[in-house]
Amino acid sequence: MVMKLCESKVINKNPKYRIIQYGDSYYLVDLASNWLSYIFPMINWFIPKKCAEISKEEVEQLNIVKPTKNNAASWSVGLSICLSVVLRKYVHLLDVQFAQIINVSICIFIILSIILFQIYLNKKLTITEYQQNKQFKITLIPTIKNIFIVVFYYLFTGFFAIFMLSGLIIYNSQNVVVFLCAIVMPLLFSFINMFSINDTKVRVILKIKEVEK
C-alpha cells in the first residue's frame, strides 16, 4: 500500500460520487455509502471505502465537470449580508407566536423531512451500472485546504442548525426568518458528506486486493 496524490473528479449533477484517477486507473467512490457520514462527514477521509474500478471510456460517459473558477459563493455571501442589513429594521414584522407543542412538532417535521429527502436523493443519485465491476478498498485523505473548509462548514452549519432548532423549542415567540433558517441550516449540514472531498487533488491509499461484493 502506497499513498499517492491523485486527481479527484466530480460528476455533473451527481455530488454523491467522486472519480479518483490513480495512475492510469479510474475508481468510482460513493461518499454517501455510510449513514454515519451524514453526521460525521470526516469519516470519508480515513476509513477505507469500497470503490468500483471503471474504464476511461466509462468515465467519459459520466459527464465529468471540469474545474472552473466560480465566484458565485462570494456573491451569495455578499448579497446575504446586504439584505440582512437593509431588512433588519423590518424583521419584527414577521414575528409569529405558536404554542410550544406546535414548535416541537415543526422541529420534528423538519428533521423527518430532511431525512426522507436524503433517502430519496440517495436513491435517485445512486449509480448501479458498475456494481459488477471489480471492487477495491480505497482511503481518501484530502488536502489541508479541503480539511479546513469542510471543518469550518461542519461547525458553522452544525452550530446554527442546533441553535435554530433549540430556539424553536424553547421560545414561543418566533420569527418567520428563524423558521427558514431552521430548515436551511440542517439541510446544508446534511449535504456536507457529499463535499467532504471537494478538491481536485486527494491523497489516496488503494488496497489492490479485490474485495468481496
C-alpha angles and dihedrals in degrees: 000000000000129000110233134179106238140175119263117206130193124221114228111259092354113091090165091086139048126201110220118199108208107182105303093339130090128210131193111219124191109215093188098050094110120058090213088067089071089064099029107025091174090077085079087070104060110011111090112248132200115253135180121229111231133182127249089251091054090050091054090052091056093068100237117213113237112225112253134175107256126185094183092108092054091049091049093051092047093048091048092053092048092049092048091053095045096044098038095100091051097050093093089065088070095057116131133177126215134169113266092247089059091050091050090049090051091052092050090047091051093050094046091046092053091048092049091046091052091049090051093045093047091053093046095049096044114117111214100173095090102044090109093053121103111287123216138173117250133182118206121204112182128213120271089253091054091048093053093047094050094044091049094051090042092055094038098050093035093053095046093044091055092040094051096044091046090050091054091053098044102043127055095197109072142164129233089235090058090053091051092049090048087060100040100046098052089044092053089046090055091058098053094093090062090056098040087107101042105143130091090239129053134169111241135198109191124192102214093199109101114242129217116265 
